[in-house]
C-alpha cells in the first residue's frame, strides 16, 4: 500500500470536491474536508497556496466571484493516487473578484464559460497536492476586463 493509496480513493475525493464546489449547493466546509492540513495547491491566478486554510480561502474567493458557478465534466480519470478532471466552469460574475494583490474588482455581471483541468493527488483520503489550470486571459476577456486578441 504505497503512499496510503487505495484504488478509487483519488476519484472519490475529487468527486466530493466537485460536488462541494461545482454544483448549486456550495459547501465550503466540505471543500476543506477534502484537503490535508499541509496540502499544496497550484493555481493560475494566485500561484502556490500552502495549507488547507489558505486553499479553502482561495475556493471561497472563487465561489464569491461566480456564486452560481457550475462544473460540467468532459473527462474524468484516475491514475494511481491522482484524479484528473477536465471540464467547463460556467456562471455569472456577480461577486467581487479577489486579485493576487488583495484588490477586489467589482462584479461585471457577465457570463463566463471556461475550460479547465484539475489534478488532485490523494494520500490517506485527503488531497495533498492540487493543481488547477484555466486560461486567465480568456477569463478576463469574457468579463470584458482585457482586450480580446
C-alpha positions in Angstrom: 0.0 0.0 0.0 2.4 2.6 -1.3 1.8 6.3 -0.1 -1.5 5.3 1.6 -3.3 4.8 -1.8 -6.4 2.6 -2.2 -7.8 2.1 -5.6 -10.6 4.6 -6.3 -9.7 6.8 -3.4 -8.4 9.7 -5.5 -11.5 9.6 -7.7 -13.8 9.6 -4.7 -12.1 12.6 -3.1 -12.1 14.6 -6.4 -15.8 13.8 -6.9 -16.5 15.1 -3.4 -14.6 18.3 -4.1 -16.5 18.8 -7.4 -19.8 18.2 -5.6 -18.9 20.7 -2.9 -17.6 23.5 -5.2 -19.1 22.9 -8.7 -22.8 22.4 -8.1 -25.6 24.6 -7.0 -25.1 23.8 -3.3 -21.7 25.3 -2.4 -20.2 23.8 0.7 -17.0 25.4 1.9 -16.7 23.0 4.9 -16.9 20.0 2.6 -14.2 21.6 0.4 -12.0 21.9 3.4 -12.6 18.3 4.4 -11.1 17.2 1.0 -7.7 18.7 1.7 -4.9 17.6 4.1 -3.8 20.2 6.6 -0.5 20.6 4.8 -1.8 20.4 1.3 -0.4 22.5 -1.5 -2.4 23.9 -4.4 -1.0 25.4 -7.6 -3.4 27.9 -9.2 -3.0 30.1 -12.3 -4.1 33.2 -10.6 -2.6 33.0 -7.1 0.3 30.7 -7.7 1.3 28.2 -5.0 -1.0 28.1 -2.0 0.1 26.2 1.2 -2.2 24.7 3.7 -5.9 23.7 4.0 -6.9 27.1 5.4 -5.4 29.1 2.6 -6.7 26.7 -0.1 -10.2 27.0 1.4 -9.9 30.8 1.4 -9.0 30.6 -2.4 -12.0 28.4 -3.1 -14.2 30.8 -1.2 -12.9 33.7 -3.3 -13.6 31.8 -6.5 -17.2 31.0 -5.3 -17.7 34.6 -4.3 -16.7 35.8 -7.8 -19.0 33.3 -9.6 -21.5 32.2 -7.0 -23.8 30.4 -9.5 -20.8 28.6 -11.0 -21.4 25.1 -12.2 -19.0 22.5 -13.3 -19.6 20.4 -16.5 -17.4 17.4 -16.7 -15.9 16.4 -20.1 -13.4 13.8 -18.9 -12.6 12.2 -15.6 -9.7 9.9 -14.9 -7.8 8.2 -12.1 -4.2 7.2 -12.5 -2.7 5.7 -9.3 -3.2 8.2 -6.5 -4.2 11.1 -8.8 -7.6 12.1 -10.1 -7.8 14.2 -13.2 -10.8 16.2 -14.3 -11.3 18.2 -17.5 -14.4 20.3 -18.0 -16.1 23.7 -18.0 -17.0 26.2 -15.3 -20.0 28.3 -16.3 -21.6 31.0 -14.4 -22.1 34.8 -13.9 -19.6 37.1 -12.3 -22.0 38.6 -9.8 -19.5 38.8 -6.9 -16.2 40.5 -6.3 -13.0 39.1 -7.9 -10.1 39.0 -5.5 -6.8 39.7 -7.2 -3.5 38.2 -6.0 -2.7 41.6 -4.6 -5.8 41.5 -2.4 -7.5 44.2 -4.5 -11.2 43.4 -5.2 -12.7 44.0 -8.6 -16.4 44.8 -8.7 -18.8 42.3 -10.4 -19.2 42.6 -14.2 -22.4 40.6 -14.2 -21.2 38.9 -17.3 -21.4 35.2 -18.0 -18.3 33.1 -18.3 -17.6 29.6 -19.6 -14.0 28.4 -19.0 -12.4 25.2 -19.9 -10.1 23.9 -17.2 -8.3 20.9 -15.9 -7.7 19.8 -12.2 -5.4 17.2 -10.8 -5.6 16.0 -7.3 -3.1 13.7 -5.7 -4.6 11.9 -2.7 -3.0 10.3 0.4 -4.9 8.7 3.2 -8.2 10.1 2.0 -7.1 13.8 1.6 -5.8 15.8 -1.3 -2.1 16.6 -0.6 -1.2 18.2 -4.0 -3.8 20.0 -6.1 -3.3 21.7 -9.5 -5.8 23.6 -11.4 -5.4 25.1 -14.8 -7.5 27.5 -16.7 -6.8 30.4 -19.1 -6.7 33.6 -17.1 -6.7 35.8 -20.2 -9.8 34.0 -21.6 -11.5 34.6 -18.2 -10.6 38.3 -18.2 -11.7 38.7 -21.8 -15.1 37.1 -21.2 -15.6 39.5 -18.3 -14.6 42.5 -20.5 -11.6 43.2 -18.3 -9.0 42.5 -21.1 -9.0 43.1 -24.8 -9.6 40.1 -26.9 -6.7 39.1 -29.2 
